[in-house]
Amino acid sequence: MKSGQMPPDLDSRRRAMLELAERLTRAPETMKVADYDALRSHGFADEHLYDLVFMVSFTNHKDRVADGLNAIVGDEEEQCRGLAEASRGKTAGGS
């Protein structure tokens, strides 16, 4: 799904969830209690909200780390090899 392009056949519950996910991704500092209350009105329990926030935040974090490592390392295979070597105390390309 591209940013700002919701599938037209989404029900209001899923649309509200995706809107919150996009807002949390683009402007997390603007999140208010009312944003979560809106999801509660669609039947989301607090544990669902925690899961949603965790998954959106984790995905954003993972993507930013991957983007940063890609800028340093290059391709995915080399990136994984370099991380594996670093975790064993070796430098990439050395012993």
Summary of the structure (lengths in Angstrom):
residues: 95
radius of gyration: 18.6
end to end distance: 43.3
largest distance: 57.6
contacts: 204
relative contact order: 0.08
helix: 69%
strand: 0%
